[in-house]
Amino acid sequence: MMKIANWNLERVLPLQSRVSAIHDHFAAIDADIWILTETHELVGPGDGFSSVMSGEPDRESKPGEHWAGIWSRHPIKHLPSFVSDAARCSAAHISHPVIGEIVVYATVLPWGGSKWRGIESADGAAFEAALGAYVSDWQDIRAAFPNALRVIAGDFNQDLAPYHYYGSKKQRELLKSGLSAAGVIARTAEANDPIDWEPTQRHACIDHICTSESSGIRVGKTIRWPKSGKPDPRLSDHFGVAVELSCG
């Protein structure tokens, strides 16, 4: 079995007191691949992992901060030529001993009220522009690595639920169309959303994990942490999510 995890760490810094608790969750989840967003290059899952990071953030930031990082316990190689927005995105090739080639693309899409490359957020314009650029990256990766398991993950700032939680209906449809064009399936959406456990709370996942279909690989359960009704502010303002995959 292989586990892929995704967590927005809310601009974590390595000397903050919450880092110890974050490391406890890294150990408890025990994922093979971590996609960390709003992260720091010195905060990762520990010994035995290597990482690639997005470039200098397109906002005021502390040294070592990055929008997106990919950590792997298997050999990992940076793929910067497949990223059109180095400030917010990162891509990597991972060699898995059983699955083989895995290509991971990590990103943070604009949220409500945020700009992207000077484009305002009104009517989802920033989201749409960024998504269009990223979908082109995803399609290039699909063409270059047709036999790889492709993973697209990060903070999408958009639910994929049958009800409204965060984002907009327009953005939801754009995101669904973009993922389809890239040939990937959101494994943390709708019935498989690990956050929509409590109908009275009506939370929904916005930090998604998407994978391509691949022969011989089965998608198992999705999980979240913490298991309470809302994120734990002592850790992050986002839930963490993970997807289990198995071969055979």
PyMOL commands that set and color helices and strands:
alter all, ss='L'
color gray80, all
select helices_A, chain A and resi 19-29+80-82+122-144+169-182+190-192
alter helices_A, ss='H'
color red, helices_A
select strands_A, chain A and resi 2-8+33-40+50-53+65-72+76-78+90-96+100-108+149-155+184-186+207-212+217-225+240-247
alter strands_A, ss='S'
color yellow, strands_A
deselect
rebuild
show_as cartoon
